[in-house]
Amino acid sequence: MPLGLCFNPATTLLLRPITSWTHLTSFSHHPRSRSSISRATTDSAMAVSSVRVAAAQMTSINDLAANFATCSRLVQEAASAGAKLLCFPESFSFIGANDGDSVKIAEPLDGPIMQQYQSLARESKIWLSLGGFQEKGSDEAHICNTHVVIDDAGKIRSSYRKIHLFDVDVPGGRSYKESSFTEPGKDMVALDSPVGRLGLTVCYDLRFAELYQQLRFQHEAQVLLVPAAFTKITGQAHWEILLRARAIETQCYVIAAAQAGQHNDKRESYGNTLIIDPWGTVVGRLPDRVSTGIAIADIDLSLVDSVRTRMPIAKHRKPFDFWRPASA
Ligand SMILES: O=C(O)CNC(=O)[C@H](CS)NC(=O)CCC(=O)C(=O)O
């Protein structure tokens, strides 16, 4: 059977009454249509071995308490929908209105802000991916842009510091110089979770395919997380294409939670939170006009296995030392 036929998810859109702007998009795979695919699980042959995940879209502002209230509402929604992991966008807890605001509110990972989110995870018994937390840096003038993963008991399992910093003059838009207040990380991070082996990244990292290659081929990631606050202009041009490319070329699920809408007079984010399967199919989405909500999808790791078995790029790829440099 051609691969494409196996991966048409059924889609339903549910509107939830919890807030007027909360959309919940739910996609599920039909086990019937994949009957020819073997499963690398201990489940019985007929069981569906999928795990539900959620990705949040929100419009964070310069108010820690307001953003926390939004996050806790979304955690409850995701938990009642049966999600085992909820992914938040970059800068979920705070987006400043002025330069320097992020540095002022920055805290260490064992500070009170992160403890609040740990309590949320524990109370709702759900794993949280908190991309883009303003972690206090090594001096008073800098933060680290840190992606933290908390388990369902409220324990911090891993943290990844954004490696690629957004120092960019956006064509037709603003100039950004993230490195003026942020220290770059150097360490790649992957960890096991109930939804598979996660590879952690943040926002602008998305443009550097080699990081994702390493996460898949060296660190064995199955699910790549890309919390983001993409600009409206660059998001329209590049966001979905880059995300689907990362999913296809790594044969991983990609979960990309996005900031959306107007944060203050200077700043607007693109939105379009996406969950993408390892064949590159979009299985969860929140359109950019949705200010606050969650997208839901069921992750099926046997799909990761079957895509990789049928198209064995891990075997076919040539390590860099295979190549001879071009002669002049
Ligand atoms: O500063 C904060 O509050 C949070 N950090 C961000 O919003 C970061 C750095 S300014 N934004 C990006 O990386 C956008 C990338 C992007 O838009 C692209 O690659 O096109």
The ligand as an SDF file (V2000), in Angstrom:
LIG
                    3D

 20 19  0  0  0  0  0  0  0  0999 V2000
   11.9640   38.3140   23.4600 O   0  0  0  0  0  0  0  0  0  0  0  0
   11.0370   37.6480   23.9280 C   0  0  0  0  0  0  0  0  0  0  0  0
   10.1860   38.1190   24.7090 O   0  0  0  0  0  0  0  0  0  0  0  0
   10.8820   36.2220   23.5190 C   0  0  0  0  0  0  0  0  0  0  0  0
   11.7640   35.8590   22.4800 N   0  0  0  0  0  0  0  0  0  0  0  0
   11.4320   35.9500   21.2170 C   0  0  0  0  0  0  0  0  0  0  0  0
   10.3640   36.3890   20.8600 O   0  0  0  0  0  0  0  0  0  0  0  0
   12.4270   35.4910   20.2200 C   0  0  0  0  0  0  0  0  0  0  0  0
   13.6350   36.3610   20.3100 C   0  0  0  0  0  0  0  0  0  0  0  0
   13.3230   38.0930   20.0950 S   0  0  0  0  0  0  0  0  0  0  0  0
   11.8480   35.5050   18.9160 N   0  0  0  0  0  0  0  0  0  0  0  0
   12.2610   34.7150   17.9390 C   0  0  0  0  0  0  0  0  0  0  0  0
   13.1690   33.8970   18.0770 O   0  0  0  0  0  0  0  0  0  0  0  0
   11.4910   34.8810   16.6350 C   0  0  0  0  0  0  0  0  0  0  0  0
   12.0260   34.0520   15.4990 C   0  0  0  0  0  0  0  0  0  0  0  0
   11.3460   34.3860   14.2280 C   0  0  0  0  0  0  0  0  0  0  0  0
   10.3550   35.0790   14.1670 O   0  0  0  0  0  0  0  0  0  0  0  0
   11.8990   33.8440   12.9760 C   0  0  0  0  0  0  0  0  0  0  0  0
   12.8340   33.0190   13.0000 O   0  0  0  0  0  0  0  0  0  0  0  0
   11.4190   34.2530   11.9150 O   0  0  0  0  0  0  0  0  0  0  0  0
  1  2  2  0
  2  3  1  0
  2  4  1  0
  4  5  1  0
  5  6  1  0
  6  7  2  0
  6  8  1  0
  8  9  1  0
  8 11  1  0
  9 10  1  0
 11 12  1  0
 12 13  2  0
 12 14  1  0
 14 15  1  0
 15 16  1  0
 16 17  2  0
 16 18  1  0
 18 19  2  0
 18 20  1  0
M  END
$$$$
